[in-house]
Amino acid sequence: MTKITKEEVKKVAHLARLELNENEINNHAEQLEKILDYIRQLEKIDTDDVPCTTRAIEVVNVFRKDEKKNSECNEELLELGPSREDKYFKVPKIINE
């Protein structure tokens, strides 16, 4: 287990385009070391009997079911648009060919 060096913090700061003073470099080195210590603790936990998952809690759709419905006011809605072609809204071309 090697400690995070000042040079490593400086390298990461350079890659992230951060300018750190000496005090900040020391603080970040300590914080990164604490994070790595915590990860080392987590690595020791036996997770063999824990099922794989992508989420900690179940995801449930809270919205209404998406259903197709016929509308009686299609013509009225088309009249509200600035331009139309048959039964569709006509919009300006925005992508070059």
C-alpha positions in Angstrom: 0.0 0.0 0.0 1.7 3.1 -1.2 0.7 6.6 -0.3 -0.6 9.1 -2.8 2.3 11.4 -3.6 2.3 15.1 -4.2 3.6 14.3 -7.8 0.5 12.1 -8.4 -1.8 14.9 -7.2 0.0 17.4 -9.4 -0.3 15.1 -12.4 -4.0 14.6 -11.9 -4.5 18.3 -11.3 -2.6 19.1 -14.5 -4.8 16.6 -16.5 -7.9 18.2 -15.0 -6.5 21.6 -15.8 -6.6 22.6 -12.2 -4.1 25.0 -10.6 -3.4 23.9 -7.0 -1.2 25.6 -4.4 1.0 23.6 -2.0 -1.7 23.5 0.7 -4.3 22.2 -1.7 -2.0 19.6 -3.0 -1.4 18.3 0.5 -5.1 18.3 1.3 -6.0 16.5 -1.8 -3.3 13.9 -1.2 -4.8 13.2 2.2 -8.4 13.1 0.9 -7.5 10.7 -1.9 -5.6 8.5 0.5 -8.8 8.3 2.7 -10.9 7.4 -0.3 -8.5 4.6 -1.3 -8.5 3.4 2.3 -12.2 3.2 2.2 -12.1 1.3 -1.1 -9.7 -1.1 0.5 -12.1 -1.7 3.3 -15.0 -2.3 0.8 -12.8 -4.8 -1.1 -12.6 -7.0 2.1 -16.4 -7.4 2.3 -17.6 -10.9 1.3 -20.2 -10.3 -1.4 -20.3 -13.9 -2.8 -23.9 -14.4 -1.6 -25.1 -11.0 -2.8 -27.0 -11.1 -6.2 -25.7 -8.8 -8.9 -27.8 -5.8 -9.5 -27.6 -2.5 -11.3 -29.8 -0.5 -8.8 -30.1 -0.5 -5.1 -33.9 -0.1 -5.2 -36.5 -1.4 -7.7 -37.4 1.0 -10.5 -41.1 1.4 -11.1 -42.7 3.4 -13.8 -44.9 6.0 -12.0 -46.4 7.5 -15.2 -49.6 6.4 -16.9 -49.6 3.7 -19.5 -48.8 5.0 -22.9 -51.8 4.3 -25.1 -52.8 5.4 -28.6 -56.0 7.4 -28.6 -58.0 8.8 -31.5 -58.6 12.5 -31.3 -61.6 14.3 -32.6 -59.9 17.6 -32.8 -57.0 16.8 -35.2 -58.2 19.4 -37.7 -58.6 22.1 -35.1 -55.1 21.5 -33.8 -53.6 21.6 -37.4 -55.4 25.0 -37.9 -53.4 26.3 -34.9 -50.1 25.8 -36.5 -48.4 28.4 -38.7 -48.2 26.1 -41.7 -49.5 22.7 -42.7 -49.3 20.1 -45.5 -52.3 17.7 -45.7 -52.7 16.4 -42.2 -49.2 17.3 -40.9 -47.6 20.4 -39.5 -45.1 21.9 -42.0 -41.9 23.1 -40.4 -38.9 24.9 -41.8 -36.0 22.8 -43.1 -33.1 22.9 -40.5 -30.8 20.2 -41.9 -28.8 20.7 -45.1 -28.9 17.9 -47.7 
